[in-house]
Amino acid sequence: MTGRIDNIVIKLAARCNLNCSYCYVYKHEDQSFRDKPRFISDETYHHALLAVRHYCARRDQHRMGITFHGGEPTLVGPDRFDQLAHRAKNILGEYLKRLSIQTNAVLIDDTWTEVLIRHKVHVGISLDGPADVHDLVRVDHGGKGSHRATLGGLLKLQQAGLRVFVLCVINPGQSGLRVYRFFRDLGITDMDFLLPDVSHDNKAMWYGQHGPTPIADYLLPIFDEWMREDDPKVRIRTFSDLLRTMMGGRGVTDAFGNPQMGYLIIETDGSIEALDALRVCEGGIQQSGLNIEHDGFDDLERGLPLVHNLVHHGIPVSPICEQCLERKICGGGYLPHRYSRAMGFNNPSVWCADILKLLAHMQHYV
């Protein structure tokens, strides 16, 4: 079935002011960031917007979202971001669904806050919990923890009336419940907990010391507390998605269910790529070989086959997953977590045991 692209992730910066130990861009197999311009040029950005407009114009009533990403997108500064947001609105007009930014919030100040509010930008902030948990992994290039600065930026946005979405990478061995309660004490109502990005080739090196189901052990107490709260204003995306799928609906993320990929990434040099987390698999696997300066989103068939297949066909689940009773809900798990050099994507998720434990608990509770 032919796919449709609903969102474009534009890398404004190829570098970051933090040096997080688990980062899939800088700390894993792919190191192509070293060859990218530090910032996207005005010309490349313009080509990206024109490609979005052209793609939408060829489809009846189609609109697309733009997500500003990096590296750390706030490194471009609030004045340039203001100009980039204006250009997106002016060029895309009715084709623009929304503007979003994913940031570590370290640089957020009053000027940034005003610009984000003026352009009605949806803000996602990367925060891994209270200071002692967050600062274990999310440090600057001098090894200093970033929690204080990130929290300061988050609170500034909240005080200005912005409702932020928090993305938390699960740190196996830490208390998920303590992290969740920290977020709730901050008044966070929109959040998600991300499974750490590793492949079958490197999971043991990164997380082999944490027992058979460290991810489920982190998540289950959060789920129980979330259900006890029974507050419809509090949304945990992974749980909401899985519950919706269990009840016959469709999820909205690519973490479960094995959907076709509905977004593409534009790098600072204009390269058109697939989801960033594939960088944990091997170098260059996420690349299409196409560039936005002379290719469009309808040209994927001319590029490397993986990106085209992800958007227009999807990737089959492994034979093991085909026999699993949870196949329709889990879908084999997140694509990067299914990868090995020996078998490609023809494996269950590296977090399979955790996912099965989580699903069983959720189904029993429901």
C-alpha positions as CSV (number, residue, x, y, z in Angstrom):
1,M,0.0,0.0,0.0
2,T,1.4,3.4,-1.0
3,G,2.3,5.4,2.0
4,R,1.8,9.1,2.9
5,I,4.2,11.4,4.5
6,D,2.6,13.5,7.2
7,N,5.6,15.1,8.9
8,I,9.0,16.4,8.0
9,V,11.8,16.6,10.6
10,I,14.2,19.4,9.7
11,K,17.6,19.3,11.4
12,L,18.5,22.9,12.1
13,A,21.8,22.0,13.7
14,A,24.1,19.0,13.3
15,R,25.8,19.5,16.6
16,C,24.5,19.6,20.2
17,N,25.5,21.5,23.4
18,L,25.0,18.3,25.4
19,N,26.9,15.1,25.3
20,C,24.4,12.5,26.4
21,S,25.9,9.1,26.9
22,Y,23.2,7.1,25.1
23,C,22.6,9.5,22.1
24,Y,21.8,7.6,18.9
25,V,23.3,10.4,16.8
26,Y,26.7,10.8,18.4
27,K,27.4,7.7,20.5
28,H,26.5,4.8,18.3
29,E,27.4,3.1,15.0
30,D,26.7,6.0,12.5
31,Q,29.1,9.0,12.7
32,S,27.9,10.8,9.6
33,F,27.1,13.9,11.6
34,R,30.9,14.7,11.4
35,D,30.5,15.5,7.7
36,K,27.4,17.7,8.0
37,P,27.3,21.5,8.0
38,R,26.9,22.7,11.6
39,F,23.7,24.5,10.6
40,I,21.2,24.2,7.8
41,S,21.6,27.0,5.2
42,D,18.8,29.3,4.1
43,E,18.9,27.8,0.6
44,T,18.6,24.2,1.8
45,Y,15.8,25.1,4.2
46,H,14.0,26.9,1.3
47,H,14.3,23.7,-0.9
48,A,12.8,21.7,2.0
49,L,9.8,23.9,2.3
50,L,9.2,23.9,-1.5
51,A,9.4,20.1,-1.4
52,V,6.7,20.0,1.3
53,R,4.5,22.4,-0.6
54,H,4.9,20.4,-3.8
55,Y,4.1,17.1,-2.1
56,C,1.0,18.5,-0.4
57,A,-0.2,20.2,-3.6
58,R,-0.3,16.9,-5.4
59,R,-2.6,15.3,-2.8
60,D,-6.2,16.3,-2.0
61,Q,-6.4,18.3,1.2
62,H,-3.1,17.1,2.4
63,R,-1.2,19.0,5.2
64,M,2.1,18.3,6.8
65,G,3.8,19.1,10.1
66,I,7.3,20.5,10.5
67,T,9.4,19.4,13.4
68,F,12.6,21.3,14.1
69,H,15.3,19.0,15.5
70,G,19.0,18.5,15.7
71,G,21.5,18.1,17.3
72,E,20.0,20.9,19.3
73,P,17.8,23.2,17.2
74,T,17.9,26.1,19.6
75,L,21.6,26.6,18.8
76,V,20.5,28.6,15.7
77,G,19.3,31.3,18.1
78,P,15.8,32.8,18.6
79,D,16.2,35.5,15.9
80,R,17.0,33.0,13.1
81,F,14.3,30.6,14.4
82,D,11.8,33.4,14.2
83,Q,12.7,33.9,10.6
84,L,12.6,30.2,9.8
85,A,9.1,29.9,11.4
86,H,7.9,32.9,9.4
87,R,9.1,31.4,6.2
88,A,7.5,28.1,6.8
89,K,4.1,29.8,7.4
90,N,4.5,32.1,4.4
91,I,5.6,29.4,1.9
92,L,3.3,26.5,3.1
93,G,0.2,28.5,4.1
94,E,-2.7,26.1,4.3
95,Y,-0.5,23.1,3.8
96,L,1.2,23.6,7.2
97,K,-0.4,21.4,9.9
98,R,1.7,22.6,12.8
99,L,5.2,23.6,13.9
100,S,7.0,21.6,16.6
101,I,10.5,21.6,18.2
102,Q,12.3,19.0,20.2
103,T,14.8,20.6,22.5
104,N,16.9,20.0,25.6
105,A,15.6,23.4,26.8
106,V,19.1,24.5,28.1
107,L,19.0,27.7,26.1
108,I,15.4,28.6,26.6
109,D,15.1,32.2,27.9
110,D,12.5,35.0,27.7
111,T,13.3,35.7,24.0
112,W,12.9,32.1,23.0
113,T,9.7,31.8,25.0
114,E,8.2,34.8,23.2
115,V,9.2,33.5,19.8
116,L,7.8,30.0,20.5
117,I,4.5,31.4,21.8
118,R,4.1,33.8,18.8
119,H,4.5,31.0,16.3
120,K,2.3,28.6,18.4
121,V,5.1,26.0,18.3
122,H,4.5,22.7,20.0
123,V,7.4,22.1,22.4
124,G,8.9,18.8,23.3
125,I,11.6,18.7,26.0
126,S,14.0,15.9,26.7
127,L,14.1,15.3,30.5
128,D,15.0,12.0,32.1
129,G,13.8,12.6,35.7
130,P,15.1,14.3,38.8
131,A,18.6,15.6,38.9
132,D,20.4,12.5,40.1
133,V,18.8,10.4,37.4
134,H,19.0,12.9,34.6
135,D,22.6,14.0,35.2
136,L,23.8,10.4,35.1
137,V,23.5,10.5,31.3
138,R,22.5,14.0,30.1
139,V,25.7,16.0,30.6
140,D,27.4,18.8,28.7
141,H,30.8,18.5,26.9
142,G,32.6,19.2,30.2
143,G,30.8,16.4,31.9
144,K,28.6,18.7,34.0
145,G,24.9,17.7,34.4
146,S,22.3,19.6,32.5
147,H,19.3,19.1,34.8
148,R,19.3,22.6,36.3
149,A,19.4,24.3,33.0
150,T,16.8,22.1,31.4
151,L,14.5,22.4,34.3
152,G,14.9,26.2,34.2
153,G,13.9,26.3,30.6
154,L,10.9,24.0,31.1
155,L,9.6,26.1,34.1
156,K,10.0,29.3,32.0
157,L,7.8,27.9,29.3
158,Q,5.3,26.6,31.8
159,Q,5.1,30.0,33.6
160,A,4.4,31.6,30.2
161,G,1.4,29.3,29.7
162,L,2.9,26.8,27.3
163,R,2.0,23.1,27.7
164,V,5.1,21.1,27.1
165,F,5.5,17.5,26.1
166,V,8.3,15.6,28.0
167,L,10.3,12.8,26.4
168,C,12.1,10.6,28.9
169,V,14.6,7.9,27.8
170,I,14.2,4.9,30.2
171,N,17.3,4.4,32.4
172,P,17.3,0.7,33.3
173,G,17.9,0.2,37.0
174,Q,16.3,3.5,38.0
175,S,12.9,3.8,39.6
176,G,10.4,4.6,36.9
177,L,7.8,5.5,39.5
178,R,10.0,8.1,41.1
179,V,10.7,9.6,37.7
180,Y,6.9,9.7,36.9
181,R,6.1,11.3,40.3
182,F,8.7,13.9,39.6
183,F,7.1,14.8,36.3
184,R,3.6,15.0,37.9
185,D,5.0,17.2,40.7
186,L,6.1,19.6,37.9
187,G,2.6,19.6,36.5
188,I,3.5,17.7,33.4
189,T,0.5,16.1,31.8
190,D,1.9,15.1,28.4
191,M,4.8,12.7,28.4
192,D,6.3,9.5,27.0
193,F,8.9,7.0,28.1
194,L,11.2,5.8,25.3
195,L,12.8,2.4,25.2
196,P,16.6,2.8,24.9
197,D,17.8,2.6,21.3
198,V,20.1,-0.4,20.7
199,S,20.2,-3.3,18.2
200,H,20.8,-7.0,18.8
201,D,24.5,-6.4,18.0
202,N,25.0,-4.0,20.9
203,K,22.3,-4.4,23.5
204,A,24.5,-6.6,25.8
205,M,27.3,-4.0,25.7
206,W,24.9,-1.2,26.7
207,Y,22.4,-2.8,29.0
208,G,23.3,-6.5,29.6
209,Q,23.9,-5.9,33.3
210,H,20.3,-5.0,34.2
211,G,18.5,-8.4,34.3
212,P,15.9,-10.0,32.0
213,T,13.2,-7.3,31.9
214,P,14.6,-3.9,33.1
215,I,12.3,-1.9,30.8
216,A,9.1,-3.6,32.0
217,D,10.3,-3.3,35.6
218,Y,10.7,0.5,35.1
219,L,7.3,1.0,33.3
220,L,4.9,-1.2,35.2
221,P,4.8,0.9,38.4
222,I,4.2,4.0,36.2
223,F,1.3,2.3,34.5
224,D,-0.3,1.2,37.8
225,E,0.0,4.7,39.2
226,W,-1.3,6.3,36.0
227,M,-4.3,4.0,36.1
228,R,-5.0,4.7,39.8
229,E,-4.9,8.5,39.0
230,D,-7.5,8.0,36.3
231,D,-7.1,11.5,35.1
232,P,-7.9,11.9,31.4
233,K,-5.8,15.1,31.2
234,V,-2.6,13.0,31.9
235,R,-1.4,11.4,28.8
236,I,1.5,8.9,28.5
237,R,1.8,8.3,24.8
238,T,3.1,4.7,24.9
239,F,0.4,3.5,27.2
240,S,-2.4,5.3,25.4
241,D,-1.2,3.9,22.1
242,L,-1.1,0.4,23.3
243,L,-4.5,0.6,25.0
244,R,-6.0,2.0,21.9
245,T,-4.5,-0.8,19.8
246,M,-5.7,-3.5,22.3
247,M,-9.2,-2.1,21.8
248,G,-9.1,-2.3,18.0
249,G,-7.9,1.2,17.2
250,R,-4.7,2.4,15.6
251,G,-1.6,3.7,17.3
252,V,-0.1,7.1,16.4
253,T,3.6,6.3,16.9
254,D,6.0,3.9,15.2
255,A,7.2,2.3,18.5
256,F,4.7,-0.6,18.1
257,G,2.4,-2.1,15.5
258,N,5.0,-2.1,12.6
259,P,3.4,0.8,10.7
260,Q,4.7,2.3,7.5
261,M,6.9,5.3,8.2
262,G,4.9,8.5,7.9
263,Y,7.8,11.0,8.2
264,L,11.2,11.8,6.7
265,I,14.2,13.7,8.0
266,I,16.1,16.5,6.3
267,E,19.7,16.8,7.4
268,T,21.6,20.1,7.5
269,D,23.2,19.3,4.1
270,G,19.8,18.5,2.6
271,S,20.1,14.7,2.7
272,I,16.7,12.9,2.9
273,E,16.9,10.2,5.5
274,A,14.8,7.7,7.5
275,L,14.3,7.7,11.2
276,D,17.3,8.8,13.2
277,A,17.3,5.9,15.6
278,L,18.4,3.5,12.8
279,R,21.9,5.0,13.5
280,V,22.3,2.5,16.3
281,C,22.2,-0.4,13.7
282,E,25.1,0.5,11.4
283,G,26.6,3.5,9.7
284,G,24.6,5.0,6.8
285,I,21.7,2.6,7.1
286,Q,19.2,5.5,7.4
287,Q,20.4,7.3,4.3
288,S,18.3,7.4,1.0
289,G,21.1,8.8,-1.2
290,L,18.7,11.6,-2.2
291,N,19.0,15.3,-1.4
292,I,16.3,17.9,-1.0
293,E,18.1,20.4,-3.3
294,H,17.3,18.2,-6.3
295,D,15.0,15.5,-5.2
296,G,11.4,15.5,-3.8
297,F,9.5,13.2,-1.4
298,D,7.9,11.4,-4.4
299,D,11.4,10.4,-5.6
300,L,12.2,7.8,-2.9
301,E,12.0,5.0,-5.4
302,R,15.2,6.4,-7.1
303,G,17.1,6.2,-3.8
304,L,18.3,3.4,-1.6
305,P,15.6,0.8,-1.2
306,L,15.2,0.8,2.6
307,V,13.8,4.3,2.9
308,H,11.4,3.8,0.0
309,N,10.2,0.5,1.5
310,L,9.7,2.0,5.0
311,V,7.4,4.7,3.6
312,H,5.6,2.8,0.9
313,H,5.6,-0.9,1.9
314,G,6.8,-1.4,5.5
315,I,9.1,-4.1,6.8
316,P,7.7,-7.6,7.4
317,V,7.9,-8.9,11.0
318,S,10.1,-11.9,11.7
319,P,8.8,-15.5,11.6
320,I,9.0,-15.7,15.3
321,C,6.8,-12.6,15.7
322,E,4.3,-14.0,13.1
323,Q,3.6,-16.8,15.5
324,C,3.1,-14.5,18.5
325,L,-0.3,-13.8,19.9
326,E,0.7,-10.2,20.5
327,R,1.8,-9.6,16.9
328,K,-1.0,-7.2,16.0
329,I,-0.3,-5.0,19.1
330,C,3.4,-5.2,19.3
331,G,4.3,-5.5,15.6
332,G,7.7,-6.8,16.5
333,G,8.6,-3.6,18.3
334,Y,10.5,-0.5,17.1
335,L,12.4,-1.1,13.9
336,P,15.9,-0.3,15.1
337,H,15.4,-2.7,18.0
338,R,14.8,-5.5,15.6
339,Y,18.1,-5.2,13.7
340,S,21.1,-7.4,13.6
341,R,23.9,-7.5,11.0
342,A,23.3,-11.2,10.6
343,M,19.5,-11.1,10.1
344,G,18.7,-7.5,9.2
345,F,15.3,-6.6,10.6
346,N,14.2,-10.2,10.7
347,N,14.3,-10.5,14.5
348,P,11.9,-9.7,17.4
349,S,12.7,-6.6,19.4
350,V,15.7,-6.7,21.7
351,W,13.2,-5.7,24.3
352,C,10.8,-8.5,23.4
353,A,10.6,-10.0,27.0
354,D,9.9,-6.6,28.4
355,I,7.2,-5.9,25.9
356,L,5.5,-9.2,26.5
357,K,5.6,-8.6,30.3
358,L,4.2,-5.1,29.9
359,L,1.4,-6.2,27.5
360,A,0.4,-9.0,29.8
361,H,0.2,-6.7,32.8
362,M,-1.8,-4.1,30.9
363,Q,-4.2,-6.6,29.5
364,H,-4.8,-8.1,32.9
365,Y,-5.4,-4.7,34.4
366,V,-7.8,-3.6,31.7
